[in-house]
Amino acid sequence: MTTDDPSRGDASAADATDGDADATHHGFWADEVADEIEARDPDEPVVVKGGVSPSGVAHLGNFNEIMRGYFVAEVLRERGHEVRQVFTSDDKDPLRKLPRKLADADGNIVGLGEVDAGALGRNLGKPYTSIPDPFGEAESYAAHFAALLKADADRLGVPVEMISNTELYDNGDFDPVVEHVLDHADTAREVLGEYQSKVDEDYVPFNPVCAECGKITETVTDIDLDAGTVDYVCTDMTVGDNTIDGCGHEGTATFREGKLPWRFEWPGQWQVLGVDFEPFGKDHAEGSWPSGKDIAENVLGIEPPVPMVYEWFTLNGEALSSSAGNIVTVAEMLDLLEPEVLRYFFALNPRKARDLDLTRLDQLVDDFDRFERAYFGEVDDESLTRFAERAYPFVVDEVREDRVRLPYTFAAVLGMTDDENLRVKMARNEGFFDEDTPDEVVEEALGRVERARRWAEKMDNQYNYRLQVDLPEFDFEPAVEAALDELADFVEKNHDGEAIQGEIYETARRHDIEMGDFFAAGYRLFFDAEQGPRLGGFLGELERDFVVTRLRRED
């Protein structure tokens, strides 16, 4: 099950394996999991599952186990197995509190003030599938949330089947599980009591939906197994320090008109769907998994699936949190990164905690580029190459050696101009293209430029400037103009950025110009601004003739 949870990490041996000395015969962790699944000789299709409760924003943390499951599914398919990857939406759960933020159909994060928040506020305590979509588009809030996750999966090419828990109840798939649990209520109470307080002799592991107000209630007064019904009273629900009022209605509900509590519902899903493998966050490893395994074995009489615990990741050093607004969506990430870079991120060792620092996405992209080169035998790192040789084909849509990857920060520099020809000239000047580079390869490589440009704008970092194609207006002192001409002569001799940076200081000193004034003159010529990125390094990455002409103030 998903928890708030990837990030930047080095493509190292620690990423490639789980760190266990006995688990190093594979270069990719997904092979280790596939071995465990195959050892059980599962029926076909092998079922790989994930799941989430549809509250707040469908963010990158929710997507963690979809991707972890995807890599295991792909390894199994490669080995000749038929695989069904499913992702359940626990949408019969009640809405317990209002989220602070939501995401629209395109994945853009919005506040409650921008939607029909009353659609949520009026329906606290009701199942997500009974709550109207606050955007007024989908058939319910639950359907809206599930559609976002499905769209994210499609964006990354993951063939996942979205399953509604409500539909599993409505279709009768859960009937045998509910009947069995209620028929063995004493055993269910005894097992659950090891993990949860307030499990007394009156506790019944079933939560009906009140026919009068539509809210979930936890108070069952009688069970009729022959009729497949329970009697109930609609009582208050305590959520933290708050209370969701029940309406007091007394009624009768069928097994399809309610739900199992979470600790029973999760293993119930394993039985209904025939789950063979499920990854989940470490919070479940310490809580729900032990009880789920116990309930599966000692109440339902089934074998639990092969588990895999993944570490949480932080975002910009803080825990992912919808309520605190510290989240990022898949759609937002794909505005900044190619899909294969994001897939690579999830291919890294899931047992290693990471921080996804958006300000340093260039490091993540650099790691991916090195990972890609390692696959083609261009990196002298045995463990990385071993990992890449196994994982890379699952990360990219197509294995091709003719790709050109522009370094992310260089792409951000190219993003300072809208002039496509100048971008190509600059890239050619740096040796990324030559006259024989096919047009389609150039076009694909330049696709990174707009992503890096959006990153610079979003982070408002040293690359968030606009190179002026036309010569801006200026008014320099004669000494400054002479110094600029002298710097142009230096650049014309094909010095690199570091040498140009040093020469800027030396030229200013020789002409007795205040250092800040000379840098300001350079920023005026290239950005029509008084400040900008580190000037020497930037000029070193620009097309040389363009820099020389601009320093000489020629149109």
N, C-alpha and C positions, 0 to 999 in steps of 0.2 A: 504493500500500500504506500501511496505517496505521502511524504512528509515535506514540510517546508525545507526545501533544500537547495552547479558544478563549479569549475573554475579553472584558473590557470594552473598548469603544472608542467614540469619539464617532462619531455618525452623520454623517460629514462627507464631503466630496468625495474625500478620500483613501481612505475606506472604500468609496465607491461605485465607484471605478475602480481600476485597478492602478497608477496613477501615471504610466503611459506617455503621453506627449503624443499619440502616434498612436492611443491606445486610448480616447479620451475621447468618441467619437461615440455610445457607449452609456453609459447611467447605471448599468448593472449588469454586473458582471464575467462573469456566466454567459452573457450575450449574446455577449461576445467569444469565449468558448470555443465556443459553438454555431456562430459564424461559421467558426471553424477547422475544425470537424467537417464542416459543410456544404460547405466548399471542397473536401473530398475526395470528395464525391458518394457517401456510403456506401450500402451495401445496407440494406434494411429487414428486421428492426428494427435501429435503431441501438443498439449495446450499450455501456452505461456500466458500468464495473466498479470495484470496490474489493476489498480483501482484508485478512486479518489472520491471524496465527498464534495459535491459541487457548490462550494461556497467561495465568495470573494472573486479573485481574479485567477484565471487559469494561467499560471506563470511557469517559468522555466523549471522551478523545483517540482511542480506537478508532473512535468514531462520527463523527469529523471528516470523513473522506472519504465516508461514506455521505451526509451532508448536502450536501457540496460536489457530489457526483455527482447528488443529487436535484434541486438547483436547475438544473443543466445539463439534466437529463432533462426537467424541467418546461418549460423554455424550448423545447426541441426539440419536445415534444408540442404546445405552443402553436403552433408553426410548422407543424404538420400531420404530424410524423413519428411513426411507431410506435417506441417505445423500450422496451428491456429493460434494467432496472437490476439488476445481479447483484452479489453480494458473496461472494467465495470464502473459505472457511475452510481454511487450509493445514494441515489436520488429519492429513496423513500424515507431517508433521514429527515428529521424536522429542522427547519431553519431556526437556530437558537439565538442568533444575534445578527444585527445589521452589519454587513461589511462596510468598510469605509470607502472602498474603491471597487469599481467594476471594469470590465473590458467590453468594448463594443464588438460588433461582428467582424471587424477588421483587426481586432487585437489591440486597439488603442485604449489606454487606460483613462477612465473618466471618474469624476467624483459623483456622489449620490445626487448632488444638486443639478446634475446634467441629465438625469433620467427620472422616471416615475418611481421615486423612492417609496412612495406610499404602497406600491405593489408589493414591496417587501415588508414594510412596517406593519401593514394590516394583516400580515399572514405569518407572524412569528408562531412557531409551534407546529406549523403544517408541513407536510412533505414537500420537497423541492418541486416535484412534478405537479403539485396542486397550486403553485404560486405563479402568477402571470409573469411573463418576461418583462422586466422593467424597461426594455428598449422597444417593446411592442412589436417584435418581429417573429420570434419563435413561439411554439405552442406553450412553453413554460420556461421558467427560470432555469430548470434543470436541462431542458433541451438546448437553451442558449449556451450554457456552459459546456455541454458535451460537444456541441458543434464547434466551439473554439478549439477544444483539444483535437478533434478530428481534423480541423483545418491545419493545425500545427503539424500533425502527423503527415498529412498530405504534402505540406511544404518541405518536409524532410524525407519524403519518399518511404514512409513506414506504413506497411499494409496492416493496420490494426483494425479490429472489429469492435466498435463501441457497443456496450451492452448496458441497458437500463435495468437496475434492480427492480424498479416498479413493475416493469414488464415481466420480469421473471416471476414476481408474485402474481400479477394479474393473469398470466398464462397458466398458472398452476404448477410451474416448475419447482417452486419451493414447498408445495403441499406436503410431499413425503417427509421433507426435513422438519417442517414445523410440527407435523403430527408425531414424528419420532421424538423430537425434543420434549413436547408436552406429555407424551406417553411415558417418558423417562424423566419427568420433572424432578423427582427426588435425586436422581443421579446428577442431573444438570445442576441442581442447587449445590450439591456436595462438591462437585468439581469447580464450579464458579467461585464458591466460597474461599478457595485457596488463593484467589487473585483479586477479589473484590469484596469490600465491606458491605454491610447492610443487606446481606443475602439471608433472609430468615425463612421460616417455614411457609410464609404467605407469598414469597416471591414467585412470580410466574414469568418465565422467559419468553414473553410475547407482548408486543406493544400495539394495541388496536388503534385504528383511526376513528375518531369520534364521528358518528353519522350526523350529528347536529352541527358542530362547529368546524369539523375537518382537521382538528389538531390531533397529534399523537398523544395518547395517554399511556401511563405505565401501570394502571390499576386494573387488574383482572380479578374478577370475583368468582368465576366458575369456568370450567372447561368441559365441553361435550365432544369427545373424540369421535363418537359415531356420527354426529351431525357435522363435525368439522367446524365448530364455532367456539367462541368464548364470550362470556358476559363481562361487561366492564362498566366502570364509572369514569367519567372524564374529570380528572383531577389536575391540580396545578403541577407544572413542571419547573423544577429548580435548575437554573443555569447560572453557575457561579454565585454571585451575590444578588442575582435578579430572579424574578419569578414570572413565568408565563402562565396566566390564569387559565384554568380549565373551566368548562361551562357547567359542570355538574350533571350532565346528561347520563342516564343509565341506558345501556343498549346491548345489542348482540352483534358481534362481527364474525365473519368467516375468516378462515386462515389466509384468504387472499386480501382481506380488508385490514391488514395490519402488517407488522414486520417483526422479525427476531431482533433482539438487542445485538449490538455490534459484535460482542465477543462470541456470539453464536452464529451470527449472520456470515462472518468472514469464513469460518470453516464450512458453513452451509454452502457458500459459493463454490468452494473446492469440490464439494460433492455434486452439486447441480451441474457444474461446467466440466467436471473431470480434470481439474487442474493438475499439471505435472510440475510446474515451476512458477515461483512468484518471488520477485525481488521486493524488498521493502526497506524503509529507513530504520536507523538504529533505535528510534523511539519505540517502534513496534517490536524490535528484537528484545527490548527490555520490558515490554508490557504485553501487547496483544499476542505476539507470536507464542510465548510459552502457554498462555491460556488457550489459544486457538489450536495448538498442537494437542494439548491435553483433551480438549473437547472433541476434536476430530477422532482421536484414538479411543477415548473412554466413554463418550456419549454417542457419537455418530457411528463409531466402528469403522472408520476409513483411515487410510494412510495419508498424512498431510503431504503437500507437494515438497519438492526440493526447494529449500529456501536460499536466498542470498541477501545478506545485509549490506546495504550501501551506506557510506558515510554521508552526513550532511555537508553541504557546501555553503559558504557565506557569500554575500554580495557586497563588495566594497568594504569588507571587514566586518559586516554586521549580518545577523541572521536574516534570512529571507522572511518577510512578514507583510502580508496584505494589509493588516490593520495599521502597521507603522508606515506603510507606503514604500518599504524597501523591497521592491520586486522589479523584475524585468521579464517581459514576455518573449516567446519564441519569435513572434513577428518583429518585435523591436530588435532582437539580436540579429535577425536576418537582414535588417536594414544596414547593419554594420559589418557582417561577416558572410562569406560564402557558406552555403549549407554544409559543404564538406568540412569546413573548419569547426562548425558546431557539432557535427557528428563525431569528429575527432575528439572533441572535448569529452563527450560521453563515452568514447572508447577507452579513455584512460582508466586506470585502476580504480574501481568503485569503492575500494576499501580505504582509500587515502583521502583524508579531509583536504579541501581546497578552498581558496578564496577566488572568486571571479571578480577581479578588479577592472571595472570598465575603463578606468583611466589608462590601464596598461594592456588594452586589447592587442596592441602591437606585439607584445611578448607572446600571447597565445597564438597569433598568426605566424610569428617567426617559428614557434615550436612546431606548428603544423607543417610549414614549408620544409623544415628540417626532417620531419617525419616522412614527408613525401619523398625527399631526396634520398633518405635512407632506404626506402623501398626499391629505388632504382640503383642502389649500390654506390651512392655518392657520398656517404658519411662513414667515417671510420669510428664506428661505435657498435660493437657486436650486439649488445643487448637491445639497443634501439632498433637496429636493423632486423633483429629477430622478431621484435614486436611489430614493426612496420610490414615485414613480409607476410605476416599473418592477418593483421588488422586492416591494412590499407585498402584491400579490395572491397571490404565492407563499408568503408567510409566514403568512397567516391562513387559517382554514378557509373563511371567508365575509367578503366585503367589506361592511361595514355601518357607516353613519355614526352610528347612534344609540347606540353603546357609550359608557359612562362609565368612564373609567379613574381610579381613586383613586390619588394619589401613593403610592408604596410605603411611605414612612415614615409617612404619614398612615394607611395601612391597618394598619401595625404598631401605631399608637396605638389604632386601633379594636379591634385584637386584644387589648388589655389588658382588655377586658370581654367576657363571654359574653352579655351582654344585647343581643339582636338589635335591639330597639326603640331602645336607647340608641345603638347603632351608626348606625342610620338617622337618628336625630335629630342626631347629631354631623356626619354627612355632609351632611345638609340645612342645618345651621347654617353649614357652610363653603361652601355654594352648589353642591355636586355634584348634589344632587337637589332637585326641587321637587314640588309637589303633583300635577303632571301627568306626572311620570316613571313610565313603565309598570313594574309590579311585576317583570316578567321582566328589565328592564334593571337595576333595583336589585339583584335577586338575583345577576345575572351580575357586577355591579361588586363586590359584597360577597364574591365568590369569591376575590378577591385577599387578603382579610383573613386567612384562615386560613393562606395561604402566607406572608404577611409575619409572622404570629405565630410560625410554625415557624422562620422565619429568625431572629427575635429570640431564640428559645429556643436555637437551634443556636449562634448567635454569642454568646449571653449578653451582649447589648449594652444600650444605654440604653432600649430598648423592651421588655426582658424583665421586665415587672412586671405585676401583676394589679390592675386597678382594683376597689376594693371597692364593690359595689353597695349593700350595707347599711352603715350608719354604724358604724365600728369603736369599740371602747371606748377612752376617752382620759381623761387627767387633766392638764389644763393649768393653769398659773398664771393668775390674773386678767388680768395684763398681756398675756399671750399671747392669751387669749380676746378681749380688747378689740381687739387688733391684727388678729385674724382677722375680726372683725366689720367693721372698717374696710376691710380688703382686699376683703371681700365687697361692700361698697358701691361700691368702685372697679370691680370686675369687672362689677357690675350695669349699669354705664354703657357696656358693650359695647366695652371696650378690647381691643386685640390682645395676642398673647402677649408681644411685646417690651415693651410698656408695662406689662403685668402683672409681668414679671420685674423691671423697674426699680422698680415700686411696692412689691414685696416687700421690697427693700432699704430703701427710704425709710420704709416702715411700721415695720420693725424698729427703725430708728434713732429714729424719733419716740417709740416706746414703750420705748426703752432695753432692747431685748431682744437677746441674743446672736444673731448671724446664723444660726449653726448650729442653735440651739434653735428659731428660727422656721421654718426650712426643715424641720426634723425634725417640727414640728407639722403642716405641710402634708402631708408624706409619710405621717404617721400617719393623717390623715383620709382620704386618697385611696388609699393602698396598704397600710395597717396595717403599715408598715415605717418604718425610720429613715432610709432613703435611697431615691433613685429618679432618674428622668430630670430634665432641666432643667425646673424646676417651672413657671416662668412660661409658657414656650412650650407646655408640655403643657396647662396650664389653658386657654390660649387656643384650643386645638383641641377641648376638650371642649364639650359642650352647656352654654350659659351658665347656664340656670336650675339645672341640676344642680350646677355649681360653686358658685354663690351659696348654694344650700341646704346644701351640704356644709360650706362655710366657716363658715356660721352654726350648724353642728352640729345641724341639724334632720333628723328622719327623713323 
